[in-house]
Amino acid sequence: MSDMFATYVSECGNKLHTLETNRMLLNMEYTHSWVNHSLNFVDPIAGTHTNTIEGLWETRIKRHIKSMRDMTKMRLEEYLDEYMWRSWFFPPKTSVAKYMGGLVVAIIRNE
């Protein structure tokens, strides 16, 4: 996971997915915000909302998962890591060769 986003937003009442229960996010310095969708879709005081991640999930991630056909739930976390890496460091429709070149460069830099 990356620290590209400084805020982690949850729906109020959903205690299943919190910073305290997510081993990948536990030691990162995120601000945890809550939004109560039964009252507002955007918190009137803090402006907190889940629109960005929900839109990303609907328009990009689910579409790409469907195109992978045989991807299992067991591989979902790995796929999401790859998706985030691709979307942060490469423009849309980048060739596979450029992705692989970028991966090699990242490995060399982090050895």
N, CA and C atoms as a LAMMPS dump frame, in Angstrom:
ITEM: TIMESTEP
0
ITEM: NUMBER OF ATOMS
333
ITEM: BOX BOUNDS ff ff ff
-5.0000000000000000e+02 5.0000000000000000e+02
-5.0000000000000000e+02 5.0000000000000000e+02
-5.0000000000000000e+02 5.0000000000000000e+02
ITEM: ATOMS id mol type element x y z
1 1 1 N 0.849 -1.186 0
2 1 2 C 0 0 0
3 1 3 C 0.886 1.237 0
4 2 1 N 0.318 2.335 -0.418
5 2 2 C 1.082 3.562 -0.506
6 2 3 C 0.474 4.627 0.392
7 3 1 N 1.237 5.645 0.666
8 3 2 C 0.726 6.761 1.454
9 3 3 C 0.375 7.936 0.556
10 4 1 N -0.011 7.651 -0.692
11 4 2 C -0.361 8.715 -1.626
12 4 3 C -1.553 9.537 -1.108
13 5 1 N -2.477 8.882 -0.419
14 5 2 C -3.631 9.575 0.13
15 5 3 C -3.441 9.687 1.634
16 6 1 N -3.637 10.867 2.189
17 6 2 C -3.381 11.085 3.609
18 6 3 C -4.585 10.773 4.481
19 7 1 N -5.753 10.567 3.888
20 7 2 C -6.96 10.347 4.669
21 7 3 C -7.582 9.005 4.328
22 8 1 N -8.036 8.323 5.334
23 8 2 C -8.726 7.046 5.193
24 8 3 C -10.153 7.3 5.638
25 9 1 N -11.143 7.09 4.756
26 9 2 C -12.531 7.42 5.059
27 9 3 C -13.35 6.145 5.188
28 10 1 N -14.164 6.067 6.237
29 10 2 C -15.062 4.929 6.456
30 10 3 C -16.471 5.444 6.651
31 11 1 N -17.434 4.566 6.399
32 11 2 C -18.81 4.893 6.724
33 11 3 C -19.006 4.666 8.212
34 12 1 N -19.758 5.545 8.868
35 12 2 C -20.04 5.368 10.297
36 12 3 C -20.747 4.042 10.511
37 13 1 N -20.415 3.392 11.587
38 13 2 C -21.058 2.131 11.912
39 13 3 C -20.344 0.925 11.335
40 14 1 N -19.47 1.129 10.348
41 14 2 C -18.739 0.014 9.745
42 14 3 C -17.428 -0.171 10.492
43 15 1 N -17.427 -1.028 11.489
44 15 2 C -16.228 -1.256 12.301
45 15 3 C -15.359 -2.375 11.733
46 16 1 N -15.803 -3.001 10.646
47 16 2 C -15.047 -4.093 10.045
48 16 3 C -13.765 -3.59 9.394
49 17 1 N -13.831 -2.435 8.734
50 17 2 C -12.671 -1.9 8.025
51 17 3 C -12.258 -0.571 8.651
52 18 1 N -11.322 -0.626 9.581
53 18 2 C -10.806 0.582 10.219
54 18 3 C -9.285 0.536 10.185
55 19 1 N -8.65 1.642 10.508
56 19 2 C -7.188 1.651 10.563
57 19 3 C -6.672 0.652 11.593
58 20 1 N -7.425 0.474 12.67
59 20 2 C -6.997 -0.433 13.732
60 20 3 C -7.069 -1.9 13.312
61 21 1 N -7.946 -2.237 12.366
62 21 2 C -8.108 -3.636 11.959
63 21 3 C -7.419 -3.962 10.639
64 22 1 N -6.835 -2.983 9.979
65 22 2 C -6.176 -3.228 8.694
66 22 3 C -4.671 -3.285 8.908
67 23 1 N -4.102 -4.483 8.824
68 23 2 C -2.672 -4.661 9.098
69 23 3 C -1.786 -3.898 8.123
70 24 1 N -2.282 -3.623 6.904
71 24 2 C -1.484 -2.908 5.913
72 24 3 C -1.424 -1.403 6.214
73 25 1 N -2.453 -0.875 6.866
74 25 2 C -2.534 0.566 7.104
75 25 3 C -2.204 0.967 8.536
76 26 1 N -2.09 -0.012 9.42
77 26 2 C -1.962 0.249 10.852
78 26 3 C -0.828 1.206 11.203
79 27 1 N 0.341 1.028 10.624
80 27 2 C 1.503 1.847 10.987
81 27 3 C 1.723 3.053 10.084
82 28 1 N 0.797 3.303 9.178
83 28 2 C 0.93 4.475 8.309
84 28 3 C 0.249 5.663 8.977
85 29 1 N 0.691 6.836 8.643
86 29 2 C 0.184 8.037 9.305
87 29 3 C -1.014 8.616 8.559
88 30 1 N -2.108 7.869 8.555
89 30 2 C -3.338 8.322 7.924
90 30 3 C -4.203 9.048 8.937
91 31 1 N -5 9.97 8.457
92 31 2 C -6.059 10.568 9.247
93 31 3 C -7.306 9.751 8.943
94 32 1 N -7.993 9.264 9.959
95 32 2 C -9.184 8.45 9.737
96 32 3 C -10.415 9.325 9.914
97 33 1 N -11.174 9.489 8.855
98 33 2 C -12.402 10.279 8.89
99 33 3 C -13.596 9.355 8.708
100 34 1 N -14.732 9.8 9.204
101 34 2 C -15.958 9.016 9.108
102 34 3 C -17.034 9.844 8.424
103 35 1 N -17.905 9.187 7.697
104 35 2 C -19.065 9.856 7.115
105 35 3 C -20.283 8.973 7.396
106 36 1 N -21.374 9.595 7.814
107 36 2 C -22.596 8.863 8.132
108 36 3 C -23.548 8.984 6.951
109 37 1 N -23.602 7.948 6.104
110 37 2 C -24.43 8.001 4.9
111 37 3 C -25.924 7.997 5.195
112 38 1 N -26.33 7.622 6.394
113 38 2 C -27.756 7.685 6.707
114 38 3 C -28.199 9.13 6.955
115 39 1 N -27.241 10.024 7.231
116 39 2 C -27.563 11.441 7.429
117 39 3 C -27.14 12.301 6.244
118 40 1 N -25.917 12.118 5.767
119 40 2 C -25.357 12.933 4.68
120 40 3 C -24.409 12.078 3.848
121 41 1 N -24.272 12.431 2.582
122 41 2 C -23.25 11.767 1.774
123 41 3 C -21.921 12.505 1.874
124 42 1 N -21.984 13.768 2.294
125 42 2 C -20.781 14.557 2.56
126 42 3 C -20.939 15.125 3.963
127 43 1 N -19.947 14.887 4.822
128 43 2 C -20.008 15.41 6.182
129 43 3 C -20.05 16.931 6.122
130 44 1 N -21.081 17.584 6.701
131 44 2 C -21.227 19.035 6.584
132 44 3 C -20.136 19.835 7.289
133 45 1 N -19.471 19.249 8.267
134 45 2 C -18.438 19.975 9.005
135 45 3 C -17.066 19.788 8.366
136 46 1 N -16.664 18.553 8.165
137 46 2 C -15.31 18.273 7.661
138 46 3 C -15.242 18.169 6.139
139 47 1 N -16.395 17.976 5.486
140 47 2 C -16.384 17.797 4.038
141 47 3 C -15.979 16.39 3.616
142 48 1 N -15.911 15.467 4.565
143 48 2 C -15.511 14.088 4.29
144 48 3 C -16.551 13.396 3.416
145 49 1 N -16.075 12.633 2.423
146 49 2 C -16.982 11.856 1.568
147 49 3 C -16.246 10.643 1.012
148 50 1 N -16.998 9.71 0.472
149 50 2 C -16.407 8.509 -0.126
150 50 3 C -16.577 8.502 -1.639
151 51 1 N -16.976 9.621 -2.224
152 51 2 C -17.257 9.678 -3.662
153 51 3 C -16.053 9.319 -4.519
154 52 1 N -14.865 9.76 -4.147
155 52 2 C -13.677 9.526 -4.971
156 52 3 C -13.385 8.044 -5.11
157 53 1 N -13.311 7.333 -4.001
158 53 2 C -12.983 5.906 -4.071
159 53 3 C -14.132 5.108 -4.66
160 54 1 N -15.376 5.477 -4.357
161 54 2 C -16.507 4.748 -4.928
162 54 3 C -16.56 4.928 -6.44
163 55 1 N -16.292 6.135 -6.916
164 55 2 C -16.271 6.376 -8.357
165 55 3 C -15.142 5.628 -9.034
166 56 1 N -13.972 5.644 -8.417
167 56 2 C -12.824 4.92 -8.967
168 56 3 C -13.127 3.431 -9.037
169 57 1 N -13.708 2.903 -7.978
170 57 2 C -14.023 1.476 -7.939
171 57 3 C -14.998 1.12 -9.063
172 58 1 N -16.041 1.913 -9.247
173 58 2 C -17.056 1.609 -10.262
174 58 3 C -16.534 1.765 -11.686
175 59 1 N -15.807 2.844 -11.951
176 59 2 C -15.441 3.131 -13.339
177 59 3 C -14.17 2.462 -13.815
178 60 1 N -13.251 2.191 -12.924
179 60 2 C -11.967 1.654 -13.375
180 60 3 C -11.685 0.253 -12.868
181 61 1 N -11.717 0.08 -11.569
182 61 2 C -11.243 -1.173 -10.985
183 61 3 C -12.167 -2.338 -11.335
184 62 1 N -13.478 -2.192 -11.146
185 62 2 C -14.385 -3.295 -11.448
186 62 3 C -14.324 -3.669 -12.926
187 63 1 N -14.211 -2.689 -13.798
188 63 2 C -14.139 -2.962 -15.235
189 63 3 C -12.895 -3.783 -15.563
190 64 1 N -11.782 -3.419 -14.975
191 64 2 C -10.546 -4.141 -15.26
192 64 3 C -10.569 -5.547 -14.653
193 65 1 N -11.157 -5.698 -13.483
194 65 2 C -11.271 -7.021 -12.867
195 65 3 C -12.098 -7.938 -13.761
196 66 1 N -13.196 -7.419 -14.308
197 66 2 C -14.032 -8.235 -15.195
198 66 3 C -13.252 -8.69 -16.419
199 67 1 N -12.362 -7.852 -16.916
200 67 2 C -11.592 -8.228 -18.104
201 67 3 C -10.568 -9.318 -17.792
202 68 1 N -10.261 -9.525 -16.525
203 68 2 C -9.282 -10.544 -16.144
204 68 3 C -9.933 -11.913 -15.949
205 69 1 N -11.202 -12.019 -16.1
206 69 2 C -12.022 -13.226 -16.057
207 69 3 C -11.721 -14.222 -14.941
208 70 1 N -10.557 -14.819 -14.919
209 70 2 C -10.288 -15.881 -13.952
210 70 3 C -9.607 -15.4 -12.675
211 71 1 N -9.611 -14.103 -12.428
212 71 2 C -8.968 -13.605 -11.221
213 71 3 C -9.772 -14.051 -9.996
214 72 1 N -9.098 -14.576 -9.003
215 72 2 C -9.782 -15.062 -7.806
216 72 3 C -9.7 -14.031 -6.687
217 73 1 N -10.544 -14.195 -5.687
218 73 2 C -10.513 -13.303 -4.523
219 73 3 C -9.161 -13.368 -3.829
220 74 1 N -8.525 -14.528 -3.917
221 74 2 C -7.223 -14.702 -3.286
222 74 3 C -6.19 -13.732 -3.867
223 75 1 N -6.341 -13.339 -5.105
224 75 2 C -5.388 -12.463 -5.791
225 75 3 C -5.833 -10.994 -5.814
226 76 1 N -6.974 -10.679 -5.224
227 76 2 C -7.506 -9.317 -5.301
228 76 3 C -6.555 -8.285 -4.711
229 77 1 N -5.979 -8.558 -3.551
230 77 2 C -5.072 -7.599 -2.915
231 77 3 C -3.866 -7.308 -3.812
232 78 1 N -3.317 -8.35 -4.426
233 78 2 C -2.181 -8.168 -5.337
234 78 3 C -2.59 -7.352 -6.557
235 79 1 N -3.785 -7.629 -7.083
236 79 2 C -4.265 -6.879 -8.236
237 79 3 C -4.421 -5.399 -7.888
238 80 1 N -4.991 -5.112 -6.719
239 80 2 C -5.185 -3.714 -6.327
240 80 3 C -3.851 -2.993 -6.16
241 81 1 N -2.846 -3.68 -5.605
242 81 2 C -1.508 -3.082 -5.504
243 81 3 C -0.976 -2.74 -6.889
244 82 1 N -1.115 -3.683 -7.824
245 82 2 C -0.648 -3.448 -9.195
246 82 3 C -1.418 -2.299 -9.837
247 83 1 N -2.736 -2.274 -9.628
248 83 2 C -3.559 -1.219 -10.213
249 83 3 C -3.123 0.155 -9.701
250 84 1 N -2.91 0.262 -8.388
251 84 2 C -2.494 1.554 -7.824
252 84 3 C -1.15 1.974 -8.395
253 85 1 N -0.208 1.05 -8.464
254 85 2 C 1.117 1.364 -9.008
255 85 3 C 0.997 1.853 -10.448
256 86 1 N 0.248 1.142 -11.265
257 86 2 C 0.087 1.545 -12.673
258 86 3 C -0.568 2.925 -12.782
259 87 1 N -1.625 3.141 -12.004
260 87 2 C -2.367 4.397 -12.144
261 87 3 C -1.593 5.6 -11.61
262 88 1 N -0.7 5.407 -10.648
263 88 2 C 0.061 6.519 -10.096
264 88 3 C 1.277 6.883 -10.924
265 89 1 N 1.87 5.917 -11.604
266 89 2 C 3.132 6.174 -12.283
267 89 3 C 3.078 6.151 -13.803
268 90 1 N 1.947 5.771 -14.386
269 90 2 C 1.852 5.685 -15.84
270 90 3 C 0.55 6.296 -16.328
271 91 1 N 0.58 6.94 -17.504
272 91 2 C -0.669 7.458 -18.073
273 91 3 C -1.553 6.305 -18.552
274 92 1 N -2.853 6.554 -18.73
275 92 2 C -3.742 5.504 -19.237
276 92 3 C -3.257 4.974 -20.589
277 93 1 N -3.543 3.729 -20.855
278 93 2 C -3.216 3.058 -22.123
279 93 3 C -1.718 2.964 -22.396
280 94 1 N -0.925 2.872 -21.351
281 94 2 C 0.517 2.663 -21.508
282 94 3 C 0.749 1.223 -21.952
283 95 1 N 1.716 1.012 -22.816
284 95 2 C 1.991 -0.336 -23.323
285 95 3 C 2.557 -1.235 -22.226
286 96 1 N 2.397 -2.528 -22.413
287 96 2 C 2.921 -3.509 -21.459
288 96 3 C 4.436 -3.373 -21.351
289 97 1 N 5.103 -3.098 -22.468
290 97 2 C 6.564 -2.942 -22.456
291 97 3 C 6.989 -1.799 -21.532
292 98 1 N 6.258 -0.694 -21.544
293 98 2 C 6.6 0.436 -20.664
294 98 3 C 6.349 0.082 -19.197
295 99 1 N 5.257 -0.656 -18.917
296 99 2 C 5.009 -1.106 -17.55
297 99 3 C 6.157 -1.975 -17.055
298 100 1 N 6.563 -2.922 -17.885
299 100 2 C 7.636 -3.84 -17.486
300 100 3 C 8.952 -3.089 -17.284
301 101 1 N 9.232 -2.124 -18.165
302 101 2 C 10.427 -1.295 -17.993
303 101 3 C 10.372 -0.514 -16.695
304 102 1 N 9.207 0.035 -16.373
305 102 2 C 9.029 0.763 -15.124
306 102 3 C 9.189 -0.134 -13.912
307 103 1 N 8.717 -1.361 -14.02
308 103 2 C 8.858 -2.316 -12.929
309 103 3 C 10.329 -2.644 -12.681
310 104 1 N 11.079 -2.844 -13.747
311 104 2 C 12.515 -3.125 -13.617
312 104 3 C 13.227 -1.949 -12.951
313 105 1 N 12.92 -0.728 -13.381
314 105 2 C 13.532 0.468 -12.79
315 105 3 C 13.189 0.553 -11.3
316 106 1 N 11.931 0.292 -10.934
317 106 2 C 11.52 0.353 -9.528
318 106 3 C 12.254 -0.686 -8.689
319 107 1 N 12.417 -1.877 -9.234
320 107 2 C 13.136 -2.932 -8.502
321 107 3 C 14.591 -2.538 -8.29
322 108 1 N 15.237 -2.023 -9.333
323 108 2 C 16.642 -1.616 -9.229
324 108 3 C 16.808 -0.505 -8.191
325 109 1 N 15.906 0.471 -8.189
326 109 2 C 15.992 1.593 -7.239
327 109 3 C 15.811 1.142 -5.797
328 110 1 N 15.033 0.103 -5.59
329 110 2 C 14.698 -0.309 -4.224
330 110 3 C 15.452 -1.537 -3.745
331 111 1 N 16.53 -1.897 -4.42
332 111 2 C 17.324 -3.05 -3.975
333 111 3 C 18.157 -2.691 -2.775
